[in-house]
Amino acid sequence: RVAARLLEGLPEPFASRLADVPVVLEPRPGAALVADGFDPRAFGLFEGPEDFGRRSHAVTDRPSRIVLFWANLLDAFGDETQLHAEVEVTLLHEIGHFFGLDEDGVDALGLR
């Protein structure tokens, strides 16, 4: 609900570029991700080609998607107001990755 509201409020051209990028809810990162060094306590993940790669028709075997790890978010933020705020920050953080920002870039925007 929070994620859907945020996505609906995005201005153009951001909204149209994200229109076919699903936001998927999973409880926690999978074992394969964690085995590859991904933080099991992470709140979100962007997977797939970023916006530039998609627009340049780069060949890829997987679509872009944003994953929110709902159990990790609930574990860390019991208060509903804090939870909603963190879902927004996490989603914007992952959207930043979709648009090509690295960790330093999204952190510089205050989206840790």
C-alpha positions in Angstrom: 0.0 0.0 0.0 2.8 2.5 0.9 4.9 1.4 -2.1 1.9 1.7 -4.5 1.1 5.2 -3.2 4.7 6.3 -3.6 4.9 4.9 -7.2 1.6 6.6 -8.2 2.9 9.9 -7.0 6.2 9.9 -9.0 6.5 12.6 -11.6 7.2 12.0 -15.3 9.4 10.8 -16.8 10.2 8.6 -13.8 6.7 7.1 -13.5 6.6 5.9 -17.1 10.1 4.4 -17.0 9.2 2.4 -13.9 5.7 1.4 -15.2 6.8 -2.2 -16.0 9.2 -2.7 -13.1 7.4 -4.8 -10.5 7.8 -4.2 -6.8 7.9 -7.7 -5.3 7.4 -8.5 -1.6 9.5 -11.3 -0.2 10.0 -12.1 3.5 13.8 -12.1 3.5 16.8 -12.5 1.1 17.1 -16.0 -0.2 19.9 -18.4 0.7 21.6 -18.0 -2.6 21.8 -14.2 -2.2 23.1 -14.5 1.3 25.7 -17.1 0.3 26.9 -14.6 -2.3 27.5 -12.1 0.5 24.2 -10.2 0.5 23.2 -8.8 3.9 20.4 -11.1 5.3 19.0 -8.1 7.2 18.6 -5.9 4.0 15.3 -4.1 3.5 15.4 -4.1 -0.3 17.1 -5.1 -3.5 17.1 -3.9 -7.1 17.7 -6.7 -9.7 18.1 -6.6 -13.4 19.2 -4.1 -16.0 19.1 -0.4 -15.0 17.1 2.1 -16.9 19.9 3.0 -19.4 20.5 -0.6 -20.2 16.8 -1.2 -20.8 16.5 1.8 -23.1 19.6 0.8 -25.1 18.1 -2.6 -25.6 21.0 -4.4 -23.9 20.5 -8.1 -24.0 19.7 -9.6 -20.6 18.3 -12.8 -19.4 16.3 -11.3 -16.5 13.8 -8.4 -16.1 14.3 -5.5 -13.8 12.5 -5.7 -10.5 12.5 -4.2 -7.0 12.3 -6.5 -4.0 11.1 -5.3 -0.6 11.9 -7.7 2.3 8.9 -7.3 4.4 9.9 -9.5 7.4 13.2 -7.6 7.8 11.3 -4.3 7.6 8.8 -5.5 10.3 11.6 -6.8 12.5 13.4 -3.4 12.4 10.4 -1.0 12.6 7.6 -2.0 14.9 6.0 1.4 14.8 3.7 1.9 11.8 4.8 5.5 11.1 8.5 4.4 11.2 7.7 1.4 9.1 5.9 3.4 6.4 8.8 6.0 6.3 11.4 3.2 5.9 9.4 1.5 3.1 9.4 4.9 1.3 13.2 5.4 1.8 14.0 1.8 0.8 11.8 2.0 -2.3 13.4 5.3 -3.3 16.8 3.8 -2.7 16.1 0.9 -5.0 14.6 3.2 -7.6 17.9 5.1 -7.5 19.7 2.0 -8.4 17.3 1.4 -11.3 18.2 4.9 -12.6 21.9 4.0 -12.4 23.0 5.4 -9.0 25.5 3.3 -7.0 25.4 3.1 -3.1 27.4 6.3 -2.7 24.9 8.1 -5.1 21.8 7.0 -3.2 23.4 7.6 0.2 24.3 11.2 -1.0 20.5 11.7 -1.5 19.8 10.6 2.1 18.4 7.2 1.0 20.5 4.9 3.2 
